[in-house]
Amino acid sequence: MKTTRALALLATTLLTTGLASATGPLGSAATPSPTTVLAPGTSAPGMSALGTSLRLTVAHGETPSSGTPRTVTLECPPYGGTATTHPDPVTACRLVDSVNGDLNRLDVDPGGVCTDQYDPYTATASGTYRGHPVSFRHTYGNHCVLLRTTGAVFDF
């Protein structure tokens, strides 16, 4: 009797957390990927709970402390994003994931057109991407080039 109740409780837990599927046995092709179905802030046993937590800064000028720098925090799953102050964290996290945390590889709109006016903006990022340290700094020729290159990541 206790074994049956324990198995029922385990099955309910696995179904509600997305680790099992009602249409197939655990581990079958019908089982959704745990990394896409777990609630924010949770992880399955044996899975890495490493998310992304970045401090992003944009400054008008050639240094990170030029003018009045704007700073936000970006947290991506599985942390849950409780400390996120980024205005569009879903899009920003998707972009960071698309380059595996290497912000030097961002080029959201490579065919975009911007003026050649030099009015520099400096973007920085520090923190971790899936447990790996991130340290990024780049000065863009103007605000248009910053947004064309980095998209939502530094759009705040």
Beta strands, then each sheet from edge to edge (+ up, - down):
strand 1: 52-60
strand 2: 70-76
strand 3: 121-129
strand 4: 132-140
sheet 1: 2+ 1- 3+ 4-
end
